[in-house]
Amino acid sequence: MLLTVSSRYTYKQLQLITVDVINTINLKLDIPSILTGPHTSIRRRLTTTSTTGVTTTTAGITSTITAGISTARNTINMSKQHTHVMSLVGKMIPPLSGKLHKGQAGRVGVLGGSHDYTGAPYFSAMGAMRFGADLAHVICEPSAGAVIKTYSPDLIVHGILKEGRDMGEIKEELKGIMSRLHVLIIGPGLGRDEHMQSCARIAFELAREMDGMAVVVDADGLWLVQNDPKVVLDWPGVPRIILTPNVMEFKRLCQAMQIDDKSDPTTLCPRLAQALQNLTIIQKGPTDIISNGLTVPSSFVVDGGKKDVLQVEVEGGLKRVGGQGDILSGSTGVLMAWGTEWAKGTFEHVGQPKPSEELAKNLPLLAAYGASTFNRTVSKRGFEKKGRSMVTGDLVEMVGEVYEEVFGSAQSADEKGKL
């Protein structure tokens, strides 16, 4: 590689040239050091005086190029890491096949929907359907149920959480509904009144009894966790629980578990996960940080080494609108539903073998990573299309096309379908 830099460039322009040079290098090859060996002459050529009269020293340009190469290496490694983890996420997705019957590719429940909130459970459940779930149930307060039914006939709505009703009756009816689900999403539109919080507490108890049923917790489900952490503790086996807190929800959870929330975010997330017995957390932010409090499994890591957290740096949209988190909870729930059935061997007869023991233990990490990547991408596409006018309803309509962008087009195992 030959690099010639004229004295007409300013220092800032030389920085940009450095980026351009790095971008021309074949990313499949190791980036050579342009500061040693046959590239030593470059340092002499870069010692010059710019047209602005600012002397660009060897040390300064050397530092610029070194930093640029380091950034490029990190970008390449991050891209390889992301591609690898997403390939593992892809293994969770069941093929489209006429040999599967209705419900095998995801039965998702959303516990939420109260007197004040009807949009959130709809966005979570419909987001799950658009993502690929076969069936979506909404378990809610009766007046909310009447409204949610008008939003879409595709959702199965159970308005059973009536205030004043005997809690034993609610528990029995809730148990019957939950027994048909692969995953329960607790929190969208739940509200913080005592009755709805008590219903959520019952749901956690039932999920624990159901061999540690997969659970995704968001919004006011997290309010319950911060006030009563016991609801997510002491689950059988490896906890299949995913929390999806935003900045304020994460801060309150840290305070509830007596963790200093002013530390490095990449250390905070695993510390909180450890305090909650190694459930999985998606710490939403400029970069989504994902951890279960343990070292990231070796099968997740490219080129060896250890990682304490997974980070999703996929670009998102510039507008943060209410309801985006509900689409995240819905897609997370579907991936957990698929992963649960994948681990059971449900899809072996359509050519999808069971996961390794390590992958089976870490399904929540995979689901969280895939859903985070998807949600950030759909946010970006929605913003590109709608700008400041973007609302979550726009994103729901884009879920299908963005799913194909992120995970690929229809993954078919055969050509024959059935009703």
N, C-alpha and C positions, 0 to 999 in steps of 0.2 A: 504494500500500500504506500503510495507517494502522496505527501501532503505539502502543498506550497501555499503560504499565506503572505499576501502583499502588505506593505506598510500602510496602505490606505485605510485599513480597518481599525475601528476603535476597539477598546477592550470589550465592550458589551457585544459588538459584532463578532469578535473572536469567540466569545462564549457561545453565541448562536451557531457559528461555524462548527464548533466542537460538537454540538448536538447533532448537526447535519452529518458530520463525518461518522459519528457513532451509529447513526441511523442507516448508513450505507453498508455497514458491516453485516455479513451473513450471520443472523442470530443463532444459527445452528452450530456455529464454530465458537471456540473460546476466543474472547476478545484479546488480541495481543497487546502487550504493554508498548505504547508508542514512545515511551520515555527511556527505553533501554535497548541494547542490541542494535540491530540495523536501523532502528528508528531514532537513534540519538541525534542525528542531524536536524531533526525537526525542532529540537530545543533551540538550536542556533538560529533557525529561520524565524522562530517566534519571538526572538529578542529584537524589538524594533520600536520605532516611535510612530505613534498614530498621527493622523491629520489634525487631531485636536491638541496635539502637543503633549499628550499624556504618555509617559514612557511605559510600555508594557514589558515588564521584566520577565526573565526566564522563570523565576520562581512563581510569579503570578499566573502566567499562562500554563506553566506546568501544573500548578494547583487546579486551575480551571479544567484542564484536560483530564487530570487524575480524578477529579470529582465527577466529571462527565462520564468517564469510563466506569467508575464505581456505581453511579446511578444506573447506567445501562446494564451492568451486570445484575444489580438488584432487580431491575425491571424484568430482565430475562428470567431470573430465578423465580420471581413472583408470578410471572406468566406461566412458567412451567408448573409451578406449585398449584396455581389455580386450575389449570387445565387437567392436571392429574387428579385433584380432589373432585372436580366436576365429573371426571370419567367414572369415579367411584359412585358418585351420586346417581349417575345414569344407570348403574346396575340395579338400583332400587326400583326403577320404573317398569311396571309390568308391560309386556308386549300387548298390542291390540290383537285379540284372537277370538274367533268364534267358539273356541273351546272353554272360554271363561264365561261364567254366568253373571247375571246382574248382581252387583254388590261386592264381588270379589276384588274389584279394582278400587275399593275405597268406600267405606261407610263412615262418614264424618258427622259428629255432633257438635253443636255450638250451644253452650249453656250461657244465656244472656238474653237481654231484651226485657226492659222494664218499663214502668210508666213513662219515664222521660226519654228513653233511648230505644229506638227501633232500627236506626240505620246501621249501626255497628254490627249486630248479629247478621243482618242481611248481607253486608259486604263480606263478612268472613265466610258465611255459608255459600254465597253465590260465587265468591272468589275461588272457593274450594271446588265447586262444580265446574267452573270454567277451566280450572287448572287440570281437571281430569277425574275427579271423584265420581263414582257411580251414583251415590245417594248422599244427601245432606239434610240433617235434622236440626231444627232450632227448638230449643227447650226454653220456654220463656213465661213471663207473666201473661195472664189471659188478654188484657187489653192491648198489650204489645203484640200478642199473637194475631189478633184480628187485623192489625195494621200490616204486619209483616206478610201475611197471606196475600194482601193486595199487591205487594211488590213483585211477586213471582209465583206462578203455579208449580215451579220446579222444586220448591223447597217443601219439606215435610215439617209442619209446625205443630208443636205440642204446647199449648197454653196451660200448663199444669201447675205453675208456681204461684198459685193464688194466695195472697196474704190473708191470714186468718184460717186457712185450711189446716187440718191436722197434719203435722210434719211427718208423722208415721205413714200416712197415706201418700204424701208427696214422695217419701223415700221409696216406698214400694213401687210406685208408678215410674219413678226415675230409674230404679234398678232394672225394670223391664225394658225400658228404652235403651239404657246403656249397655245391656247385655247383647244388643244387636250391632254395636258400634266397634270400629277398630280404634278410634281415637276420639277424645273429647276435648274441645277447646273451651276453656273456662274464662269468662271475663268480658267479651265484647258486649257493651250495652248492659252490663250486669247492674250497675248502680251500687251505691254504698249504704243503702238503708239496711237495717238489721235483718229484715226478712230475706231479702235476696242474698245477702252475705251468708246467712244460715243455710240457704239452699245450696250455695256453692260449697260450703263446708261439707254438707252431706254428699255432694258429688265427689269430692276428694276422697271421702271415706269409702265410698262404693268403688271408686277406681282402684284404690289400694287393695281392697278385698278381691277384686277381679284380676288377681295375679299381676298386679302392677300395671293396669291398663295404661296405654300411652296417653299423655295429657299435655296440652299446650296451654300456657297461662299468659294472659295479656290483660291490659287495662285494669278494671276493678277486681279482677281475679288476683292481680298483683297486690292490690290494696289489702285483700284478705291475707295473702302470704306475709306481707310486712307486719300485719297486726297479730297474726297467729301462724308463725313459721312451722308449727307442728303439722300443719296440713300436708306439707310436702316432705316430711321427714319419716324415716323408718319404713320405707317401701321395700317390698321383697325384691331380691336380686339387684340387678343393675337398674337404677331408676330411669324410666323412660318418660322423663318430665322435661319440658323445654319452657323456659321463661323468656319473654320477649320485651324487656323493659326499655322505655325511652330514657332520656337523660334524667328527668326528675324522678321517674319510677325507680331507676337504678340507684339514685342517690338515697332515696327513702329506704330501699332494701338494705343498702350498706349501713345506714344509721340504725336500722332495726337489728342488724346482726353485729353492731358495734365495730364496724370496719371504717377506718378513716377514708372518706371518699375523695380526699384531695391527692391521693397517690397517683402514680402512673396508671392510666387506664388498662394497659396490658398486664399489669399485676393485680389490679382491682378485680377484674372479672374472674380470674381463677380463684382468688381469695374468697369471693362471695360464693362461688360454686362449691368450694371446699366446705365453707360454713354451712351450706345447705345440703351436705352429704352427696356431693358430686352429681347433682342434676346438671343439666346443660343450660347455659345462658347465652342469648344473643343480646349483647350490649349495643344497642343501636346508636349510631353517631356518624360523624364524617367518614369514619371507617368502622364497619361493624366488627366487633370483637366477639369471638365465640370460644367458650371454654366449658369444660366439665370439672375443672380443678385438677386434672391429671395431665401428664405430659402427652402431647398429641401422639397417637399411635404411629409407629414407624412406617406402617403401610401407607400413611397419609403424606409422608414427607419425601420430597424429591432430593436426591443427592445426599442422603444421610443427614446426620445432625439431629438435634432435638429442638422441639418447639413447645412452648408453654401454652400458646393460643393459636387459633386460626383467625386470620383477618381477611375480610372481604373488602377490597378497595375498588370494586366495580363502581363506575360513575353513576350517580343517581340524578334525579331532577332537582331543579333549583327552588321549587315550591314545595313546602311541607304542609300538606293539606290534611285535615282530619279524615280519618278512615283508611289512610295508607297502611297503618299498622294492622288493620283488620284483614287486609289482603295478605299481609305477611303471615298472620296467624292461620288463615285458611290454607295457604300453600304449604306452610310448615306442617299443618295437620295432615294434609294429603300425603306428603312425603313420608311422614311417620306411619300412616296407615299402610302405604305400599311397603315400607321397610319391614313392618311387623309381619305382613303376609309373606314377604320374600324370605324372612328368617324361618318361617314355618314350613317353607317348601311348597307353598300354594301354587307357585308358577312353574314348578319343575316340568309339568307335563306340556308346557308351551315353550320349552327350551330355555328357561331361566333357572340355572342351578342355585342352590342355597348359598348364602354368603359364607366366608370363612368365619371362624369363631371370633377373630378380632373385629371384623366388620360388624358382625351381629351384635357385639357388645357396644359398638359405637354408632349405632343407627341414629341416635339423636344428634350427634355431631354432623353426620352427613346430611340429615334432613335440614338442620339449621343452616348449614353452609349453602345448600342448594336453594333454599327458600330466600335467604338473604340476597344471594346473587340475582335471583329472579325478581324480587321486589324492588331492588335498586334499579334494575334494567327497565321494568315496567314504569317506574316513576320517571326515568329519563325519557322514555319514548312518549309518555303522556305529556310531559312538559314540552318536548320538542313540537308536539302537535298542537297543544292548546295554550301553552304559555301561562300567563297569570290567571287565565280563566279555568285552568285545570281543576277538576273536582274528582273525587274518588269514583263516581259513576263512570267517568271517562276511562279510568283505569280498568274497571271491571270489564268493560267492553273490549279492552285490548289484551286481556289475560291470555286468550288463546293464541294470538299471533306472536306475542312475546314469549310464551312458552316454547313455541317452535323455534324462535330465534335462540333461546338459551339452551334448550335440551334437544333440539332436532325435530324434524317433522315426524308424522305419525309412525311410531315404531310398531310395525305389524309383524306378527309371527306367521300369519297365513292370510289367504285372500278371501276365505269364506266367512261371512258373518252370519249372525242369527238374531232374531228378535228376542 
